[in-house]
Amino acid sequence: MLSNVSGVSAAKIWQAAVNTTLGLPINQESDIPTRYKMKAKEIDSLVGTYQSAEGQKLIIKTKDGRPVCQLGDKSYDLIATAKDTLMLSKRGRKIKFYFDEKGKAWGVLLGMRILQRQDL
């Protein structure tokens, strides 16, 4: 599927098209992710600023003990789905973290880009 839309996941557009064809609610997700209960120490190891060589920036913070992020000019609540994976709650987009030997995240995979941690 080709799309010329920014800020919208092609997967979301595809899912909406499939749902419409099948007569399902347009916003119904194909799979509901499992949730992982992340410990405070695990969340702390992810907090930081990540940036790609192309300039895309992701800031991971905590709010009331929960992970949140800033991506572009928008803020999102995050849901932990694994020890190394967070998901943007409203968009369903996954953020996979990569760790150094000390257990601190050095980078993330966001879409098709690796963003390196800037504040190591």
Contacts in CASP RR format, 6 or more apart in sequence:
PFRMAT RR
TARGET T0000
AUTHOR 0000-0000-0000
METHOD contacts of the structure
MODEL  1
MLSNVSGVSAAKIWQAAVNTTLGLPINQESDIPTRYKMKAKEIDSLVGTY
QSAEGQKLIIKTKDGRPVCQLGDKSYDLIATAKDTLMLSKRGRKIKFYFD
EKGKAWGVLLGMRILQRQDL
1 10 0 8 1.000
1 13 0 8 1.000
1 14 0 8 1.000
1 17 0 8 1.000
3 10 0 8 1.000
3 13 0 8 1.000
5 13 0 8 1.000
9 91 0 8 1.000
9 92 0 8 1.000
9 93 0 8 1.000
12 91 0 8 1.000
12 92 0 8 1.000
15 28 0 8 1.000
15 29 0 8 1.000
15 30 0 8 1.000
16 26 0 8 1.000
16 27 0 8 1.000
18 24 0 8 1.000
18 30 0 8 1.000
19 25 0 8 1.000
19 26 0 8 1.000
19 27 0 8 1.000
19 28 0 8 1.000
20 26 0 8 1.000
29 92 0 8 1.000
33 79 0 8 1.000
33 81 0 8 1.000
33 87 0 8 1.000
33 92 0 8 1.000
34 81 0 8 1.000
34 82 0 8 1.000
35 79 0 8 1.000
35 80 0 8 1.000
35 81 0 8 1.000
36 80 0 8 1.000
36 81 0 8 1.000
36 82 0 8 1.000
36 83 0 8 1.000
36 85 0 8 1.000
37 80 0 8 1.000
38 67 0 8 1.000
38 80 0 8 1.000
38 83 0 8 1.000
40 65 0 8 1.000
42 83 0 8 1.000
43 62 0 8 1.000
43 65 0 8 1.000
43 66 0 8 1.000
43 67 0 8 1.000
44 62 0 8 1.000
45 99 0 8 1.000
45 103 0 8 1.000
45 104 0 8 1.000
45 105 0 8 1.000
46 60 0 8 1.000
46 67 0 8 1.000
46 86 0 8 1.000
46 97 0 8 1.000
46 105 0 8 1.000
47 60 0 8 1.000
47 61 0 8 1.000
47 62 0 8 1.000
47 67 0 8 1.000
48 59 0 8 1.000
48 60 0 8 1.000
48 61 0 8 1.000
48 105 0 8 1.000
48 117 0 8 1.000
48 118 0 8 1.000
48 119 0 8 1.000
49 57 0 8 1.000
49 58 0 8 1.000
49 59 0 8 1.000
49 60 0 8 1.000
49 117 0 8 1.000
49 118 0 8 1.000
49 119 0 8 1.000
50 57 0 8 1.000
50 58 0 8 1.000
50 59 0 8 1.000
50 60 0 8 1.000
50 107 0 8 1.000
50 108 0 8 1.000
50 110 0 8 1.000
50 115 0 8 1.000
50 116 0 8 1.000
50 117 0 8 1.000
50 118 0 8 1.000
51 57 0 8 1.000
51 58 0 8 1.000
51 115 0 8 1.000
51 116 0 8 1.000
51 118 0 8 1.000
52 110 0 8 1.000
52 113 0 8 1.000
52 114 0 8 1.000
52 115 0 8 1.000
52 116 0 8 1.000
54 113 0 8 1.000
56 110 0 8 1.000
56 113 0 8 1.000
56 115 0 8 1.000
57 71 0 8 1.000
57 72 0 8 1.000
57 115 0 8 1.000
58 69 0 8 1.000
58 70 0 8 1.000
58 71 0 8 1.000
58 95 0 8 1.000
58 108 0 8 1.000
58 110 0 8 1.000
58 115 0 8 1.000
59 69 0 8 1.000
59 70 0 8 1.000
59 71 0 8 1.000
60 67 0 8 1.000
60 68 0 8 1.000
60 69 0 8 1.000
60 78 0 8 1.000
60 86 0 8 1.000
61 67 0 8 1.000
61 68 0 8 1.000
61 69 0 8 1.000
61 70 0 8 1.000
62 68 0 8 1.000
63 77 0 8 1.000
66 77 0 8 1.000
66 78 0 8 1.000
67 78 0 8 1.000
67 80 0 8 1.000
67 86 0 8 1.000
68 75 0 8 1.000
68 76 0 8 1.000
68 77 0 8 1.000
68 78 0 8 1.000
69 75 0 8 1.000
69 76 0 8 1.000
69 78 0 8 1.000
69 86 0 8 1.000
69 88 0 8 1.000
69 95 0 8 1.000
70 76 0 8 1.000
71 88 0 8 1.000
76 88 0 8 1.000
76 89 0 8 1.000
76 90 0 8 1.000
76 91 0 8 1.000
77 88 0 8 1.000
77 89 0 8 1.000
77 90 0 8 1.000
78 86 0 8 1.000
78 87 0 8 1.000
78 88 0 8 1.000
78 89 0 8 1.000
78 95 0 8 1.000
79 86 0 8 1.000
79 87 0 8 1.000
79 89 0 8 1.000
80 86 0 8 1.000
80 87 0 8 1.000
81 87 0 8 1.000
81 94 0 8 1.000
84 96 0 8 1.000
84 97 0 8 1.000
84 98 0 8 1.000
84 99 0 8 1.000
85 94 0 8 1.000
85 95 0 8 1.000
85 96 0 8 1.000
85 97 0 8 1.000
86 94 0 8 1.000
86 95 0 8 1.000
86 97 0 8 1.000
87 93 0 8 1.000
87 94 0 8 1.000
87 95 0 8 1.000
88 95 0 8 1.000
93 110 0 8 1.000
93 111 0 8 1.000
94 111 0 8 1.000
95 108 0 8 1.000
95 109 0 8 1.000
95 110 0 8 1.000
96 108 0 8 1.000
96 109 0 8 1.000
97 105 0 8 1.000
97 107 0 8 1.000
97 108 0 8 1.000
98 105 0 8 1.000
98 106 0 8 1.000
98 107 0 8 1.000
98 108 0 8 1.000
98 109 0 8 1.000
98 114 0 8 1.000
99 105 0 8 1.000
99 106 0 8 1.000
100 106 0 8 1.000
104 120 0 8 1.000
105 117 0 8 1.000
106 116 0 8 1.000
106 117 0 8 1.000
106 120 0 8 1.000
107 114 0 8 1.000
107 115 0 8 1.000
107 116 0 8 1.000
107 117 0 8 1.000
108 114 0 8 1.000
108 115 0 8 1.000
END
